[in-house]
Each structure stands twice: as C-alpha cells, then as structure tokens.
C-alpha cells in the first residue's frame, strides 16, 4: 500500500531485554491501535527468557523480530531498529510499557497538519507491576488546551517526554543514539532533535510507563551524570548556559542521595508525577480493558496450537536476512 501523508507508515522501535512477561501487553496495545499502518521492529538485546515465543503468538506480519547474540545496550538496539525502519514516522514503545488505542491516530493527525513540528509527544501514565495507575506526568503545560504547541528556542532540558514521542525520519538524518550513554541516551537524542524546533504535546495520557520496577537510585544518579555531560557538549554555542545547566544537574545528586539515606526515596520519585484525577482513571480503565481483551484473544487463539519453536539454524538464517538492509 502506497503511503499518503495522512496514511504514513509508523515505524515502532521496541528494544527488548528479558521482558517476555510484559511484551504481550506492548504488542497487544499495538494491535489495538485505531491507526493500522504501522510496523514494529523488535530488537532482542540478548534476552534469555525467549521473547520470540511471545512474538510468534501474535502472528502479525507487521512485527519484525531480530535477536542479538549478546546484550549491547538500548542505544545500540534502537540504532539498529532505526536502520531497519521503513516508515516516514518513528516512535517508541518499550517492551515493558503499552499505549492507548488512539495514540498513533492522534499523533499522525497532528504531525501531518503542521509540517513545522519536529515532535509530537503525549502525557504519560505511571503504573505499578499490577497495572494500577499511580501517577500522571508530562502535563506541565496549560491544561486549558487539549494540545499544547511550543518551540524550544534555547538550551534547556526538553519540555516533553521522550518515550511517547513521534517524529519524522527526515529530522534525524545524521543523528543517532549515543552508545556511550548506557543511561540517559534518550535525553541526548531528544535534545538534538528538538533544539530550535517546534513541538506539540497531547495533554491526555496516551503512553503507560512501568516505573516502579525499573527505577533505582543508581539509575537516576547515572542519568543525572549523562545529562550533565550532554549539556557540556553545547559549550561552543552556549558557553555560559551549558556550564550553568551542567552544574545545576549535578547539584541534584546530593538531593536524591540524601532522600535515599533518610528513607524518602520513593516520596521524592513520586513527586515527579501528579495524582491521577477521576477522568484519568476512567480513560485508563477503558484503554486497559481494550488492550487486555486484545491480548486475551491472542492467548485463546494459541491455546489449541502452541507457538512454533524456530530451530536455531533457521532463526540464524532469518536474522542474516534481516540484517541485509537495503
């Protein structure tokens, strides 16, 4: 099918590492999308929990699976998936997250209506391991409008969340995720993409992020170190401001460390989000039911016929063919 501006192919980048237990929800949320012209590129970063069996259950030609022999990091996996992408638009869904059914439709509509936009992001819902909505983030803009439009005119932390963002392939030419940043590489990538450009934020939650199972003090401190280092890379064009932002970022380290030492770590982390409102809870419940229903369909469909196990030799040949990128 030939792409038109309002039916552009969306390439979904999905790095996966030991996330077989959550991958089903991520894939079900893709299949539940009201916008059907998407492809998903799963790069298995050396997992040992057999995510390929989950992929087989979903039996969808729009999903491509590539396995790496060893863990090489999320940035490497994302760069590889970008190189394999066939779409005009790129977005992410991590293997332990999931998205609302209308997310792609809303983002594509906004991007196509305004060619000056570099990125369209959304609000994020924070859930625990039992899929309870515990917080909402990414709505720091005026809540009087459904979609907030802005422009990043100076060096600063990007005012939008990266995980739910959608952007154009044309705008990332010459850019890649820095493989030297094991944590915080998305900050570096988003800053390069957004600086000096226009963006939009859908105020409603459209992306669900499982934070409590992945966040830790060491991870936060490592991310702060990366952010501080990234700011210094802009010293030539923003000499004073880059040093100021780098130092300001580092000053957060003792704050987080101190909170951890006195038992206020989770309280401090929770303050990064606001409590869900009744409207948030209602929309979350509808989206969750829709995605769970889609996942249940896949499980039921494969109860009588278990997923095929791809022989190692056959799988290796399949990977070699995938790596022959035109």
C-alpha positions in Angstrom: 0.0 0.0 0.0 1.4 3.3 -1.0 1.7 5.9 1.8 -0.1 9.2 1.6 0.6 12.0 4.1 -2.5 11.0 6.2 -1.6 7.3 6.0 2.1 7.4 6.6 3.8 4.2 7.8 4.7 4.5 11.5 7.8 2.5 12.5 7.8 1.5 16.2 11.2 1.0 17.8 11.0 -1.7 20.5 14.2 -2.8 22.2 13.6 -5.9 24.3 15.7 -7.3 27.1 14.3 -10.1 29.4 10.8 -8.6 29.0 8.9 -11.7 27.8 6.4 -11.3 30.7 5.4 -7.8 29.7 5.9 -8.0 25.9 2.4 -9.3 25.3 0.8 -6.1 26.6 3.1 -4.0 24.5 2.2 -5.9 21.3 -1.5 -6.1 22.2 -1.6 -2.3 22.5 -0.1 -2.1 19.0 -2.7 -4.4 17.6 -5.4 -2.4 19.3 -4.4 0.8 17.6 -7.1 2.6 15.6 -4.3 3.6 13.2 -3.3 0.3 11.4 -0.5 1.4 9.1 2.4 0.6 11.5 5.4 -1.7 11.7 7.1 -2.8 14.9 10.8 -3.7 14.9 11.7 -5.7 18.0 15.4 -5.9 18.7 16.0 -8.6 21.3 19.1 -7.4 23.1 20.4 -10.8 24.2 17.4 -11.9 26.3 17.4 -15.3 28.0 13.6 -15.5 28.5 12.5 -16.4 24.9 10.6 -13.3 23.8 10.4 -14.9 20.3 7.7 -17.2 21.6 5.5 -14.2 22.6 6.1 -12.7 19.1 5.0 -16.0 17.5 1.7 -15.9 19.4 0.8 -12.6 17.9 1.4 -13.8 14.4 1.4 -10.4 12.7 3.4 -9.6 9.6 3.8 -6.0 10.8 6.0 -7.2 13.6 9.7 -8.0 12.8 11.9 -9.7 15.3 15.7 -9.6 15.4 17.8 -11.3 18.1 21.3 -10.1 19.1 23.7 -12.8 20.4 24.8 -10.5 23.3 23.5 -7.6 25.3 24.7 -4.4 23.6 22.6 -1.8 25.3 19.4 0.1 24.5 21.1 2.7 22.4 22.6 0.1 20.1 19.3 -1.7 19.8 17.5 1.5 18.9 20.0 2.5 16.3 19.7 -0.9 14.7 15.9 -0.7 14.7 16.1 2.8 13.1 18.3 1.4 10.3 15.7 -1.3 9.6 12.7 1.1 9.7 10.7 1.6 6.5 8.3 4.3 7.8 8.3 8.1 7.4 7.5 8.4 11.1 9.2 6.9 14.1 8.0 6.3 17.7 8.9 4.0 20.6 7.1 1.5 22.7 9.3 -0.2 25.3 8.7 -3.9 25.8 7.5 -3.3 29.4 5.2 -0.4 28.5 2.0 -0.1 26.5 -0.1 2.6 24.7 -3.7 3.8 24.4 -5.6 2.6 21.3 -5.8 6.1 19.7 -2.3 7.2 20.3 -0.9 6.8 16.8 -4.0 8.2 15.1 -3.9 11.4 17.2 -0.1 11.9 16.7 -0.1 11.3 13.0 -3.1 13.7 12.5 -1.2 16.5 14.4 2.1 15.9 12.6 0.6 15.9 9.2 -1.4 19.0 9.9 1.7 21.1 10.7 4.9 20.3 8.8 6.9 22.7 11.1 6.5 20.3 14.0 9.6 18.2 14.8 8.0 16.1 17.6 4.5 15.3 19.0 4.5 13.8 22.5 1.8 12.9 25.0 1.1 12.6 28.7 2.4 9.5 30.5 0.6 7.3 33.0 2.8 5.7 35.7 1.7 2.2 36.7 3.0 -0.4 39.2 3.6 -4.1 38.4 -0.1 -4.8 38.9 -1.2 -2.2 36.3 -2.6 0.2 38.9 -2.4 3.8 37.7 -0.3 5.7 40.4 0.6 8.9 38.7 0.4 11.1 35.6 3.3 13.0 34.1 4.1 15.2 31.1 1.3 17.7 31.6 3.2 20.7 32.8 1.7 22.9 30.2 -1.5 24.8 30.2 -4.4 22.4 30.9 -6.8 24.7 29.1 -6.0 23.2 25.7 -6.0 19.6 24.6 -2.8 20.0 22.5 -0.1 22.4 23.6 2.2 23.9 20.9 5.6 25.4 21.6 9.1 25.9 20.3 12.4 25.1 22.1 14.3 28.3 21.5 17.2 27.9 23.9 19.3 25.2 25.5 17.4 23.5 28.3 16.0 20.1 29.3 13.4 19.1 26.6 10.0 20.1 27.9 8.3 16.9 26.7 8.7 13.2 27.5 10.7 11.1 25.1 9.0 7.7 25.4 5.7 8.7 23.9 7.2 11.0 21.2 6.6 10.6 17.5 8.8 12.3 14.9 9.8 12.3 11.3 12.7 10.2 9.8 13.8 13.3 7.8 14.6 15.2 11.0 17.0 12.7 12.4 19.4 12.4 9.5 22.9 12.4 10.8 21.7 11.7 14.4 21.9 8.5 16.4 21.5 7.3 19.9 24.9 7.6 21.6 26.0 4.1 22.6 28.4 5.5 25.2 25.4 6.5 27.3 24.1 3.4 28.9 21.5 5.5 30.8 20.1 8.8 29.6 20.8 8.4 25.9 17.2 9.3 25.1 17.8 12.8 26.7 20.8 13.4 24.4 18.8 12.2 21.3 15.7 14.3 22.1 17.7 17.4 22.8 19.4 17.2 19.4 16.1 16.6 17.7 14.2 19.5 19.4 16.6 22.4 19.9 15.4 25.3 17.8 12.3 23.4 16.6 8.6 23.4 17.2 6.8 20.6 19.1 3.3 19.7 20.3 2.1 17.8 23.4 -1.2 15.9 23.6 -2.2 16.7 27.2 -4.0 13.4 27.7 -2.2 10.3 28.8 -1.5 8.0 25.8 1.5 6.1 27.0 1.8 3.8 30.0 5.2 3.6 31.7 6.1 0.9 34.3 8.3 3.0 36.5 8.5 1.3 39.9 10.0 -1.9 38.6 12.7 -0.1 36.6 13.8 2.9 38.6 16.6 2.9 41.2 18.9 5.3 42.9 21.9 4.2 40.9 20.0 4.6 37.6 18.8 8.1 38.5 22.3 9.1 39.5 23.8 7.7 36.3 21.1 9.6 34.3 22.0 12.8 36.0 25.6 12.3 35.1 24.7 11.7 31.5 22.5 14.9 31.4 25.3 17.0 32.9 27.8 15.6 30.3 25.3 16.3 27.5 24.9 19.9 28.4 28.7 20.4 28.3 28.7 19.3 24.7 27.0 22.6 23.8 29.7 24.7 25.2 30.8 26.2 21.9 27.3 27.7 21.1 26.1 28.2 24.6 29.2 28.7 26.8 27.6 30.2 29.9 24.3 28.4 29.8 25.8 24.9 29.1 28.0 25.2 32.2 25.1 26.5 34.3 22.8 23.7 33.3 25.5 21.1 33.8 26.2 22.3 37.3 22.5 22.6 38.1 22.0 19.0 37.1 24.9 17.8 39.3 23.5 19.6 42.3 20.5 17.2 42.2 22.8 14.3 43.0 23.1 15.0 46.8 19.4 15.7 46.9 18.5 12.3 45.6 21.2 10.6 47.7 20.1 12.3 50.8 16.4 11.4 50.2 17.5 7.8 49.8 19.5 7.8 53.0 16.7 9.1 55.1 14.0 6.9 53.6 12.3 9.4 51.4 13.4 8.0 48.1 10.0 6.8 46.9 8.4 10.1 48.1 10.8 12.1 46.0 10.3 9.9 43.0 6.5 10.1 43.4 6.7 13.9 43.4 7.8 13.8 39.7 4.1 12.9 38.9 0.8 14.2 40.0 -2.0 12.0 41.4 -4.5 10.7 38.7 -7.8 12.5 38.5 -11.2 10.7 38.1 -11.1 11.4 34.4 -7.6 9.9 34.1 -8.7 6.8 35.9 -11.8 6.4 33.7 -9.8 6.7 30.4 -7.1 4.4 31.8 -9.7 1.8 32.7 -11.2 1.8 29.2 -7.7 1.6 27.5 -6.6 -1.2 29.8 -9.7 -3.2 29.2 -9.3 -2.8 25.4 -5.6 -3.9 25.4 -6.2 -6.8 27.8 -9.0 -8.0 25.6 -6.7 -8.0 22.6 -4.1 -9.9 24.5 -6.7 -12.4 25.6 -7.7 -13.0 22.0 -4.1 -13.9 21.2 -3.7 -16.2 24.1 -7.0 -18.0 23.4 -6.2 -18.3 19.7 -3.0 -20.2 20.6 -4.3 -22.4 23.3 -5.1 -25.2 21.0 -2.0 -24.7 18.8 1.2 -23.7 20.7 3.6 -21.3 19.0 6.2 -22.9 16.7 9.7 -23.1 18.0 12.1 -21.8 15.4 15.1 -24.1 15.0 18.4 -22.3 15.8 19.8 -22.7 12.3 16.6 -21.4 10.7 16.5 -18.5 13.2 20.1 -17.6 12.4 19.3 -17.6 8.6 16.3 -15.3 9.3 18.4 -12.9 11.3 21.0 -12.8 8.5 18.3 -11.9 6.0 17.0 -9.1 8.3 20.5 -7.6 8.6 20.7 -7.2 4.8 19.3 -3.7 5.0 18.8 -2.2 1.5 
